[in-house]
Amino acid sequence: MTLVTPLGGTPVVDLEARLVQAASRGDERAFERLYRQHVARIHSLVRRMASPEAADELTQDVFIRAWDKLGTFRGESAFGTWLYRLAVNVVLSARRKSRVERGWLLDDDAPLETQAVRTAPAGARLDLESAMARLPEGARQVFVLHDIEGWTHEEIADHLGLVPGTSKSQLSRARATLRRYLDGY
């Protein structure tokens, strides 16, 4: 629990910690305030890790899971950090349900090299978000976690059930593919 000392000198529990406490006791309005405070960041993460089409549903799943598991939040980290890790776990769990475990990882460069590159009308530019959405799932997840969210290869490997070398390889392939997509326009 984070304490803030106002100018008067008496420590008070910060607003987010109070909201978490109230929500863990069943206060839906407190949870709604937490939701409003964090939904944009969580939705952005989920959209990048999964896809724009799945982002709304997975974001909803994250907050449903957060409501159900709020009693397990021990306050050892910020609530936002806990929620962020929960979101990553929800996305990864959804992947496991929709595919054979680790079946989305690339064993070689062949699928990336044969990925069709669409041509755009003259003057059109493909933005990074669109290019990322076209990456194979495993490469996209490693790219988002490493280059956008700042995770280490060891953290990625631990979360995805890989070895760090596979994470590094996926990242290299993702970057090369993104360069091809972006240079093609």
C-alpha angles and dihedrals in degrees: 000000000000118000123204120195113213121208089269089067101238112121117234130186111257119250097253092051090050091049091050091050092048093046092049087057090055102268102152094189091056090050090048089056090050089049093052091047095053109024098093094053093044093047091050092051093047093046091053096045097043118014139285089255094056098037099091095049095043092047089053089049090052093055094043089052090046091054091049094046100037090109089064093058104109099183094241088130134019115289089241091056091049091048091048092054089046089054092052089050092049091052092047091047090052089052092052091050094051098043141032110272109281091351091126094062117104118237094192142004096263098097092049093047093051094045106122116243112213118221117230128209115273112287095017117131127205111221124220094252092057092045091050091050089058094055118104109265099253094047091046094051094050091046093051095045095046108032101029105028097032101235120158121241089249092056091047092048091050094049096043097040094245138121116256091248091061090050090052091048093049090049092051091050092046092051092048091049092047090051090052092048094047096042091050092071 
